[in-house]
């Protein structure tokens, strides 16, 4: 079930954010993510966040965070990855928008492949000033071309 994040969900969502970042971005020191944890926790409490709750276990398996038409991230628990959670969250937000943008680290090939399969195309390449890592700005448009 996909629903809007509630007050009682913040700790679980923040923990998923931290774990998923450390696992998916092993090319960035874990201290970077730990150093930004409180800042992100505060931002999550103020953002538009949709959670995927596994009905059988009544626990949050993943979430998508948005700032208008910008996807701040899709994060899924390790044990729920490759089970369609990310795709369902993305489809949920696509249904109400004409376009979406996001940034993804170039080295995160699993994520870049996922976004390409979901109809996103690369608009430009840059460098994340916080990590020094190459990142891609990607965009999805309803009915738009894929690259």
C-alpha positions in Angstrom: 0.0 0.0 0.0 1.3 3.5 -0.9 0.3 6.3 1.4 1.6 9.7 2.5 4.2 9.6 5.3 2.8 10.2 8.8 4.4 11.6 11.9 5.1 8.2 13.3 6.9 7.1 10.1 9.9 9.5 10.3 12.3 7.3 12.2 11.7 4.3 9.9 12.0 6.5 6.8 15.2 8.2 8.0 16.8 4.8 8.8 15.9 3.5 5.3 17.5 6.6 3.8 20.8 6.1 5.8 21.0 2.3 5.1 20.2 2.6 1.4 22.6 5.4 0.8 25.5 3.6 2.5 24.7 0.4 0.5 24.1 1.9 -2.9 26.9 4.5 -2.7 29.8 2.5 -1.3 32.1 4.8 -3.3 31.3 7.6 -0.9 32.5 7.3 2.7 29.8 6.3 5.2 30.8 9.3 7.3 29.3 11.6 4.6 25.9 10.1 5.0 26.1 10.0 8.8 27.2 13.7 8.7 24.0 14.7 6.8 21.6 12.4 8.7 20.0 15.1 11.0 19.7 17.6 8.2 18.0 15.0 6.0 15.8 13.9 8.8 14.6 17.5 9.2 14.0 17.8 5.5 12.1 14.6 5.3 9.7 15.9 8.0 8.9 18.9 5.7 8.9 17.2 2.3 6.3 15.4 0.3 7.1 11.8 1.1 5.1 8.7 0.0 5.8 5.4 1.7 5.3 1.8 0.5 4.0 -0.2 3.4 4.2 -4.0 3.1 0.7 -5.1 4.1 1.7 -8.5 5.3 4.3 -7.1 7.8 2.8 -3.6 8.4 6.3 -2.1 7.9 7.7 0.5 5.5 9.6 -1.1 2.7 10.6 2.1 0.9 9.7 5.7 0.1 9.9 8.4 -2.5 10.6 12.0 -1.5 9.6 15.0 -3.7 10.1 18.7 -3.9 7.5 19.7 -6.5 8.5 17.9 -9.7 12.0 17.0 -8.4 12.5 13.5 -7.0 14.9 13.9 -4.0 15.2 10.1 -3.9 13.7 6.7 -4.0 14.9 4.4 -1.2 14.0 0.8 -0.6 15.0 -1.6 2.2 17.6 -4.1 1.0 15.3 -7.1 1.5 12.6 -5.5 -0.6 14.8 -4.4 -3.5 14.0 -5.8 -7.0 10.5 -6.6 -5.8 8.7 -3.8 -7.6 8.6 -1.3 -4.6 10.6 1.4 -6.4 8.6 1.0 -9.6 5.3 1.3 -7.7 6.4 4.4 -5.9 7.5 6.0 -9.1 4.3 5.1 -10.9 2.4 6.6 -8.1 4.0 10.0 -8.4 4.1 9.8 -12.3 0.3 9.5 -12.3 -0.1 13.0 -11.0 2.7 14.8 -12.9 3.6 15.7 -16.4 7.3 15.7 -15.8 9.8 14.6 -13.1 13.5 15.3 -12.7 16.2 13.8 -10.5 19.9 13.5 -10.0 21.7 10.2 -9.7 25.4 9.3 -9.2 26.9 8.0 -12.4 28.5 5.2 -10.5 25.2 4.0 -9.2 24.6 1.8 -12.3 21.7 0.0 -10.7 19.7 3.2 -10.2 20.7 4.8 -13.6 19.5 1.6 -15.3 16.2 1.6 -13.4 15.5 5.2 -14.3 16.3 4.6 -18.0 13.9 1.6 -18.0 11.3 3.9 -16.4 11.5 6.4 -19.3 14.0 8.9 -17.9 16.6 10.4 -20.1 19.9 12.2 -19.3 19.7 16.0 -19.7 23.2 16.8 -18.5 26.2 15.6 -16.5 27.8 17.4 -13.6 29.7 16.9 -10.4 28.1 16.8 -6.9 30.1 19.5 -5.0 29.6 17.7 -1.7 31.1 14.4 -2.8 33.1 15.3 -5.9 31.3 12.4 -7.7 29.9 12.6 -11.2 26.1 12.8 -11.3 23.5 12.8 -14.0 20.5 15.1 -14.2 17.6 13.0 -15.6 14.1 13.8 -16.7 10.9 12.0 -17.4 8.1 13.6 -19.4 4.7 12.1 -20.0 4.7 10.8 -23.5 8.3 12.0 -23.9 11.2 10.3 -25.7 13.5 7.9 -24.0 17.3 7.8 -24.4 
